[in-house]
């Protein structure tokens, strides 16, 4: 039996093709599992739909040290490549904050003190303000 992600990647016939949202959710589940395997800490998944057009989800995680941050990011990138996905990666040189752009999902891996400084999940988890009526 094929997973939804495998079917989408191999170009299954239209009748078998799963929706884009289902593929994104399957990929998100894979990324979450890979972060768990790599012993990433404090993983937070943020739904960006309706907040940003850059991606559907943002995943924020921590590594214990710069080496751990780099290892987590490289493992996720390697697994994405095995699925046939090209990802852009930034920050691997210093490993304070590594960003992986997997299209509909953006993964941030931080050292704890850098994560605390930027507070990305706090900023992106907030509800989008509604437009106030003009007076």
N, C-alpha and C positions, 0 to 999 in steps of 0.2 A: 504494500500500500504506500502510495506517495504522500508526502506531506503537502500542505497547501503551498509552501514555499518552493518545493521541488517542482510541483506541477506548473507553477507560474514561471519558474526559471527555465524549464525545458520547453516552454511554449505550448502547453497543452491545448487541444482544440477548444474553440470558443465555448462549447457546451460544458466543458470540464473546467474552464478557466474560473478561478476564484476572483472575487472583487479585489480591487486595489487595497481597500481597507483591511481585508482579511490577510492579504500578503504582508502588509505593513505590520499588522498585529502579530503574525507568525514570526516575522523578523525581530520584532520587539521582544517576543518571548525567547527567541534564540539568544539575543544579545544579553538579556537578563540572566539566562542560564550560564552563558560564557563568563559574565562578570562574577557570578557565584563560584564557578570553577576556578577562576583566577584569584579568589579570595578578596575581591573588591569589597570595600566597606561602605555602609550607609548609602546604598543604591536608592535613588529617587527617580521615578519616572513622571515626567510632566507632560500632560496633554496640551499641545500648542494650537490645536484646531480652534480657529476663531480668534487667536491671539497674534499669530504670525503666519506669513506665507512661506517662511524659510524652511519649515519642516512640520510634520504632524506631531512628532514627539521629541522630547529632549530627555536624555538619560544623564544623570549626574552621579558620579561615584568617587570614592576616595581610595587611594593606595597609602600604605604606611610610610613609604619613603619614595625618593625620586626613582630608584631602581624598580620598586614595586609598581609605581605609576606607569613607567615605560613598559614593563613586562605585561601589565594588564592591557594597555593600548595595543601593543604588538600582537598579543594573543587574539584580541577581538578583530583586529585588521586581518590577521591570517585566516581566521574562520570565515570572515566575510569574503575574502578572496577565494576560499574553497567553494563558496556558493556562487562564484562567478561575478561577484560585485566588486566594482572599482570604488575605492574609498579614498578620500583626501584626508591626510593626517597632518596636523600642525602641532608644534611644541615638543616634538620627540627629543630634540637636542638637549633641552634643559630638564624636561620631565617634571616641572612644577605643575603644569596644566597642559594636558594633551587633549586635543579636539579631534574627533573622528567624524567626518561628514559622510554618512551613508544614505544621502538623499533625503528620504522622508523621516529619517531618524538621525539626530545629532547626539553624539556621546562625548561627554566631558569627564575626564579623569583627573583628579586633583590630589596634591598633597593636602592634608587636612588644614593646615594654616592658610594656604592659598585659597582653598574653598571657603573658609570662614571669612576671609577678606572680601572676596567678590560676591558671595551670597547669591549666586545665580538662581538657585531654586526658590529662594524667597521672592526675588524679583519676578520670575516667570510664573510662579504659582498663584500670584495675586490675580483676582478677578479683573477683567478688563473694565475700565470705568465707562459708564454710560454717558452719552452726550447730554449735558444739562440744557434745558430749554432756554432760548435766548429771551431776555427781558426787554 
